[in-house]
Amino acid sequence: MPATERDETLPRVVSAVPMRELLASCAAANAISTPPRLPDPEVSRPPARHKHAA
């Protein structure tokens, strides 16, 4: 089989994206689409005031 026929049967890659770029875009999409976490209830409460504090 001549080389020209063999080349025609191989699939052509139109554009290739490096895996690093693909993973970075997925991480960015995940960060943008995920809502921020709600604060823990214990952390968001004001400190308790005691009448007999030293």
PyMOL commands that set and color helices and strands:
alter all, ss='L'
color gray80, all
select helices_A, chain A and resi 3-9+19-33+41-44
alter helices_A, ss='H'
color red, helices_A
deselect
rebuild
show_as cartoon
